[in-house]
Structure formats: C-alpha cells, structure tokens
C-alpha cells in the first residue's frame, strides 16, 4: 500500500483537515475491508478498480465521488485488483456547506454535484503517477469554491474546542467556547451536520481510543479510560463496542495479528 497526504492550506483549515491519496493492491479475488468510524467526513474519489458496499440487497457499486459520512458502526466495502483513492478529509460541520448539500445521516452519501467533473482530470493524473499534482488540483478546487462560502465562526470555534479536548467537553463548555447558548449551538450544529454536538464528540473520543490501540494494542485500558475522560474502563469498553461491534480487547488482538494502515495516526482500512 502507498499513501501520501498534503496539509490543508490556511484558508481551508477551518473546513478541511487534509487531502490524501492511497493505493492498494487487493489481488484478483474480491477482498473485504472495513472503514472504521472516526470524527471526520470524507469526500472520496476512486480510480482503477470498482469499490462496492454491502447492503441488505447485496453489493452496490459506489460512484465517484461519494461522501463517507460519520459512522456509528464500521462500513464493509469490497474491491479487487488495484484501487486508488483520493480523499478530502473534512470536519463534519463543514462538508455539506462546502458542497452546498443538505446534511443527512447516511453512512455513504451518493450525490450529484459539479465536483464530479474533477473525476476525468484526476483520473488522467493518477494514471501517469502525478499524485501530488492531482492533490494540488483538488486543493485548488476547494480554494476557489471556498471564496463563495461564508465561514460559520460559531461552528469553527466550537470545532476547535471539541478537537482540542478530543471530544471530552460537555456541550455547555463547547457552547461557552463558541460564545453561544447551548440551544443556538445545537441548532447550528444540527443544521450543518445532521448530528448533535454529543454525537460528534463521542466519535472524536472513540477515535482517540481506536488510534491508541492501533499503535499500542498492549495499552492499559484503565489508564486509557482515565486519560481520555471516560468514567471508568467499563464506560470505555461500552463506547468502543457501540462504534465497532467488538470489545477493545478483541480489537487489540486483531491488531496484533496483522493490520493495514493508512498512516501512523489515522486508521481508515482494516483488512477483514
């Protein structure tokens, strides 16, 4: 697997965390992998192999681009041969405003938008290995798009406070950091994300646990619970199982057996 990313420029840092590229060779047989929950929403372009999602009716091929929204549970995807991905990692309170779309709670958002016109030019760059140029092309698109979108300073301030505390702040303190009432904050947050502050904070805190265990599967869970603001180890374990369907101990065992990472501190894909 090959991975690279570029930082979001200062003009976009209140909306986009980074731009990234990943290349994975799955082999000829159809492979299954999970996308794990975290505190971001991703705009995803795919090239090369097709990528499908498991649905009650069977496998559904995903278009390019699509949005991987906030996840309450892992999403099972399928691909084979050579899959290449370009992603825009957005804060969940900005992704829909950036695209001018109505927010929703779908795990995968299939949408129609002028950004799809990038597919052809990005594909040409990816095919000849000009990955940095492709990432710069996407970055420039959002720099141009952002000029016509007014930043929501309330959500920006709230987001900074939430990220700084890794999702451990109560809603009242997030509202205070944003200089707003709880009611005003929640209304703005729901309108922009489709979720509550508590929903997103929970995912942020879970992400910290997940990353700790990914990098150090032998970590002491009681100590981790204390460090990340959980009431106790049982609270951490319940939260972890809620988002993954498995216990922290079982996840750690899976990590020890073998893993497939995107970067050292961000887990996107786990081979099933």
N, C-alpha and C positions, 0 to 999 in steps of 0.2 A: 504494500500500500504506500502511496505517496500523498503527502499533504503539505499545503502551504497556505498562509493567510497574510493579509495586509490589514494594518490598523485602519480604523475609520478616521478620516480627516477631522480636524477640529470642528468644522462646520456641521458635521453629521453625528458627532459623538453623543448628542442627547437623544439620538434616534437609532443609530446603528452601532453595534459593538465591534464588528469586523466583517471583512469579506474573505471567504475561504474557498479552497479547491481541494478535492480529494479524488484520487484514482484508485480503484480496487479491481483486482482480477479474481473473479469468483470461480473460474473454470467452466467447463461445458455444462455441468449439471446445475440445475436450478438450486440456488442456495437461499437459505432463510436467515434473516438477521433482524435484530430488534433496534429500534430507535428509542432511546431511553428518555424519560421526562427530564426537563430542566426549566430554568426560568426565562427562556427565550422563545421567540417565534422565528422561524427561518423561511425565507423565500428561496426556493430551490430550483435550479436548472439542472437537467440531466442530459447526458450525451452518451453515445455508444450504445450499450445495452439498454433494453427497456427495464423499467422498475415497476413492480406491481405491489399492491397492498391486499392483505387478507380482508375479505368481507364475508358476512353470513352467506352471500350468494356465490362465493368463490373468489378467485383472484381478479382484481380490477387494475388494469394498466393505468399508470399515472401520467398525466400530461406534463409538459414542461413549458413554463414553470408551474409550480404549485406552492402553497404555503403549508408548512408543517406547524400547526398551532401549538398552544400549550397542551401538554399531555397529562392526563390523570393516570394513565397506565402506559406501558410500552406499546409501541405500534410495530406489528410484524410486517416486514417488507420482503420481497423476493426479487432476485436478479441472478443473471449468469453472465459468463464471458467478462468483457471489460466494461466497467461502469465508471463514468467520470461525472463529477458533481461540482457545480459552483453554487455556493450558498451566501446569502446575506443574512447575518445574524442580527436580528432586530430586537429591541426591547418590546415587550408585548403591548405596552400602552402607546406605541408609535406605529407599528407595522401597518395597521389598517388606514391610519391617517396618511401615511406616506403614499399609499396606493389609491386613496380616495374610495375605499371599500367599506361596506357596512360590516361591523365586527360580528363575530359569531363564535360558537364554542365547538365547531367541528375540529376533529383532530387533524384532518387534512382538508384544506380549502382548495377546491378547484375553481378557478375564476377566469374571467375574460378581462384583459387589460392591455393597454399599449405596450407594457413592458415585455410582452411575449414577442414583440418584434426583434428583441435582442437575440432570440434563440439562434437565428441564422448566422449572424456575425460572430457570436460567441462560439458556435459550433466550428466555424472555419478556423478561428484562432486556436481552439482546443485541438483540433485535428493536426495542426502543424506544431503543436507543443508550445505555443506562445501564451502560456498560462498567466504570467504577470501582466501581459498586455490585455488579456481577457478580463482579469480582475480590475485593472485600471478602467477598462471600458464600462464595467458595471458601476464602479465608483463614480465615474463622471456622469452617468445617467442619473444617479441619485443626487449628486450635487446640483445638477440642472433642475431636477424635479423639486428639490427642497426650497428653491428660491420662491416658489409659488405657494408654499405652505407655511402658515404662521405657527411658530413653536408654542406649545402649551406649557407655559412656565410653571404652572401648578403641578402638572404631571412630571415635568422634569425634576423639580425639587423633591417631589415625593419619591421618584425613582432613585435619585441619588441617595436619599436617606435609606431606602429599602436595601439597595445594593451594598452600601457601606456597612450596614448591620447584618448582611446576609439573610435578610428576611425575618429577623428576630424581633423587630419593633412592633408593638401593638399599634392598631390602626390610629388610636388617638395621638400617638407620638409621630406617626407618619404625617398626619394632618397638621400637627404643630410645625413640623419641619417644612411643610409646604405653605405655611401661613394661611391655612384654610380650616373650615369646620369639617368635622367628620362627614357630615351629610354632603357638603359640597364636594369633598374629595371622592367619596364613594360614587356620587352621581357622575362626575367627570371620568372616573376610572372605568365604570361600567360602560359608559358611552363609547370609550375609546378601545376597550379590550374585550368587552362581553363578560368580564370576570370581576370579582371583588378584589380589594387590596389583600384580604386574608388569603384568597385563593393563590394569588401570585407570590405572596410572602412565603406560603407553605412550600411552594415549588422551589423557591430560592434556597430555603433552608435544607430541603431534601437534597438539592444539587450538591451542597457542601458535603453532606454525609456520603453521598454516592462517590464524589471525587476523592474524598479521603480514603474510602475503602478500595477504590480502584487503584490508587497509588500505594496504599499500605493496607492490604487485606488482613494483616495481623493487628490492626489498631484496636485499642481497648475501647469497647463500645460505651462503657460507663463514663470514661473520660471524654469521649467524643460527644456524648449527650450533654455533659456539663459545659464543654467548650462552646457548643452551638446553641445553647439556650433552651434545651429540652428539659422538662420537669425531671425526668429520670431516663434510665436505659429502656424501660418498658415503653415510655412515650415515643422515644426514637424508633424503636422496633415497630410499633403500630403505624407510625407515619411512613416508615420505609416500605412496609408491606402494602400499605394503601397505594403507593405510587408504582410499585414494581410487581406486586403479587407474590413476592417472596420475602424471606427474612434477611436481615443484614448478614447473618452468619452464612446462609445459603449463597447469597450474592458473593461474599468473600471467597467461599470455596470455589465458585465458578471462575472468579478472577484468578485464583491460584492455578487452576487447570490450564488456563490459556485465554488470551484476550486479544482483541483487535481494536486499537486506539486511533483516534484522530490526532490528538496532541497529548502532551503530558498532563494537561489540566482540564481537557474537555473530552468527554466521552459521548460519541454520537452513535456508533455502531457496535453491537456485540454479536459476534457470530453465534448462531443457535446450534 
